[in-house]
Amino acid sequence: MNSPELVLDAIAQLGEGPCWDADAQTLYWINIYAGEVHAYSPGSGNDRVITINEPVGCLAPAKSEKLIFASQSGISLLNPKTGKHMLLVSPEPHLPGNRFNDGKCDPAGRFLAGTMDNAEVEASGSLYSLSPGGTIKTLLTGIRISNGLAWSPDYRTLYYIDTPIRKVMAYDYDLSTGDISQPRQAVYVPEEMGWPDGMTSDMDGNLWIAMWGGAKITKWDPLTGRLQQAIPLPALNVTSCAFGGEGLTDLYITSARKGMSKEQLARYPLTGGLFRLQAGVKGMPTFGYGN
């Protein structure tokens, strides 16, 4: 396996949420606190920025060449060509200290996105599921930092990370209803590895997890809980990952400079960049909203 390569020295304070739009051959990613949606074209190397006037947590492709994103105020549809966006639903107007963090779409076109206390203190977050028809329901509550989401290749298992508990939880997933059940621990991440952040899965059923404070991407077998690989990155806070490219074998990885000392920045100057790893396996695709 090759080493990760820097494809964009973005110097992002909180780079996050990569997702691959196969139709556009574009990697979308986010700089959360800057309220920026980025559209990176691997072909040209161009990185276009769309500014949203509030923190943006995650996004996914949607119908009619639009994007769905979750931000401070709720879940919205965005036209990436014009930059115009429309609020669809705001589930937490009573929790002004919360914001949306990670999220992605399931294979049936639902948008799952979780919230967190922006101060990272209270367990006030929830995980929501927005149907293609616009109905929102709550899947989980009592979450501190809602993070990585991934599905098994047969779509029957949802994997989910609440970062501070250091666990990847597995749930039976009913694709017809979007309901979850039978919670159980799939992976436990020991303290010395960093904090489990964003996550994706490959077609072999393995989980790829970004390690905040760990300067690495890790690959796990969720059926045994065993670590299969730990791949170093020249970035301290590794935040999320998604498969892209024509064959879905390129793993795109985001990172963040948030909270780093001068000494840490001197040691990891490329933190905040966007990286690509030729993973040698085929990844799960990025699903779209309403598809």
N, C-alpha and C positions, 0 to 999 in steps of 0.2 A: 504493500500500500504506500502511496506517495504521502509526502508531508503536506499539510494545509498551505495554500498559497494566498497571499494577500491580493485581492482583486480591486479593492477600493480602500484607500487610506482616508476613511470618512471622519475620523476623530469624533465619533458620536458619543455624547454623554451617556445615552442609554439606548444603544442600538438593539433592536428586538424584532420579533414577529416575522421572519422571512417566510414568504410563500411564493410558489412557482405558478405562474399563469402559462399553461402549456400552449394555449391558443396564440398568445402574444409573444411567447418565448421571452418572457420578462420575469425577473425576480423583484417582487415587491417586498420592501422592508420598512421599518419604522424607527425614527428617533423620537422616543416617547415624550420627553419633557419639552423638546423643541416643537412638538406638534407637527412633525414632518412625516409625510408618506413619500418614500423613495421608490422610483421605478428604475431598476438597473437592467441594462441590456448587455448580456454577455457578448453579443456579436460586435457591438460598437464600443463597449466599455463606457457608454454614456449613462449617467445617473441623474435622472430628472427628479426634481423635488416639488411636491405639492404641499402647501402649508395649510394646516387646520389650526384654528386659533384656540387650541386647548390640547392637553396631553392625550395622545392616541395610544391605545394599548395593543391592538391587533387588527388584522384585516384579512380578507379572503376575496377571491374572485366572485362575481355575481353575474346574473344574466345581463344581456344587452350591453356587454363590454363595460359594466360598472364594477365597483368594489363595494363590499360591505365592511364597515369598520366599527370598532367599539372604542369609545373615548371617555373623557371625564363625565359628559352629560348623558351618554346613552349609546344606542346602536343606530348607525346612519348608513345611508347609501351615498356613494361618491361617484361622480363622473370624473374619471382621471384625466380626460381631455380638457374639460373646462374648469375643473377644480370645485365645481358646485356640489354641495351635499345636502341631504334631506334627512332629518331625524325620523327614525321609525318608531322607536320606543325608548322610554327612560324609566328603568325599573327601580332606581334608587334615589329619587329626589329627596327622600327623608334622610339620606346619608351623605351630606356634602363633603365629608372627609374621605369618602371612598372614590376610587376610580377603577375603570376597567383595565385589566392587564392582558393575560394571554387568552387566545381563542383560535378556533378554526372550525371548518365545516365538516359535517359527517357525510358519509357516502350518499345519504338520501337528500342532501341539500339543506339540512338544518345548520344554523350557526350557533355553536357553543362558545360562550365567552364567560370568563370569571372576573369578579371584582376583588378588591383588596383595600385595606386601610392604607392610605397614602403615607402615613407615618410609620407603617409596618409594626404597629403595636397591638391593635385590637383584632380579634377574630371576627370581623364584621363582614367579611366577604362571602359571596355566594357564587355558585356556578349556574348559569342560565342556558336555556336552549330556546332559540327562536326558530319557529317553523317557517317554511317557505310561504305559508299563508299569513304570517304575521303574528301568530299566537306565541306568547312567551310563557315558559314555565321554569320553575326553580328545581334544579336537580340536587344541589348540595347547599348547605349553609354552614356557618361557623368556620369559615375559611380565613386563614391569615394572609397568605400570598398565593393567590390562584395562579397556577403556572401551567407547565407542559400538558398537552393533550395528544393522544395518538390512538389509533385503532389497530387491531390485529388484522392480518390479511383477509380473514373470513368475515370481518366486521362484527363479530360476536362479542368482542371484548373491547372495552374502553379503558385506556390507561390515563391516569391523572396524577398530577403533582401539586401538593400544597407544600411549598418549599421548606418552611421551618420544621416540619415533622420528619424530613429527610427520607420520605417513603414515596415510592411509586405505587399507588393503589390501582387495583384492577377491579372492574365491574362487568358483570354480564350486561351486554348492550342489546336492546331490542330495536333493530333497525326500523321495524314497522311503526313503532310508537315513539321511539327516542327515549324510552325509560331505561333507567339503570337499576341494578339489583346485585345482591351477593358481593358486598365489598370485601376485599382481601388484599393483603400485602403481596406485591409482585417483586419489588426490589427495595432494599435498604441501602442508602448511601452513607458510608462511614464519614466521620467528621474530617479526617485528613484529606479527603478527596475534593472538598469544597461543597457548595450547596447545589442540589439539583434544580435546574432552571427550566428552560424550554426543551422540547422533546419532539422526536419524530420516530417513525418506524419504517422498517424495510420489508420487502416481500418475503423474506425468510422468517418474519415475525419478531426480529430483534428490535430493541429500543436503543435509540441514539440520544444521549442526554448531554446537554451543555452544563458545564460546571462553573458556577459563579464563584470566583475566588480560587478556582482550581487550575486555571490555565490549561484546560483540556476538554476534549470531547470524549465521552465514554460510550461503549457499546455493551449492552446487557442482554442476556437471555431471560425474559420475564417468566418463563415456565419454571426455571430453576433458581432465579434470582442471582445468577452468577455473572460477574464481570468478565467480558470476553476480550475487550481491548480498551486501552486508555491512550489516546492520541494527543500529544502535547500541542499547544498552540502558543504563539508568541503574543498572547493577550491574556491578562489576568482574569478579568470577569467575562467569561464566555456565557452568552445569554440564551441563544436558541439556534435551531438548525432546521433545514428543510431540503429535501431532495429536489433537484431540478436538472436542467439540460435535456437534450433530445432523448436520451435513454434513461433519464431519471437516475443516473449514477453519480452525478455531481452533488455533493453535500455542501450547501451554502450555510455559513456560520456567521452569526452576528456577535458583537461584543460591546462592552460599555466601560467608560472611564469613571463613572459615578463612584464617589467615595474613595478614590485612590490617592495615596500620598505622593509627594514629589519623588520619593525614593522608588515607589512602585512604578510610577510613570517612566522614570529613568530606566528601570529594568525591563518594562514592557511598553515601549513607546508606540507600538502598533495597536495597542488596545483602543477600541472604538472603531476598528476597521471591519470590513466585510471580507470573509475568507471563503475559499473553495477547496474542498477535499475530493479527490477522485477516489470514491469509497470502494469501488470494486464490487459493489452489490447494487441491485435495483431497488430504489426506494418506493414507498407508497406515494401515490399522486396527491397533489393538493386538490381537495374537493371544493366545489363552488356552491354558493348560496342559491337555492331555488332550482338546482339542476336535477 
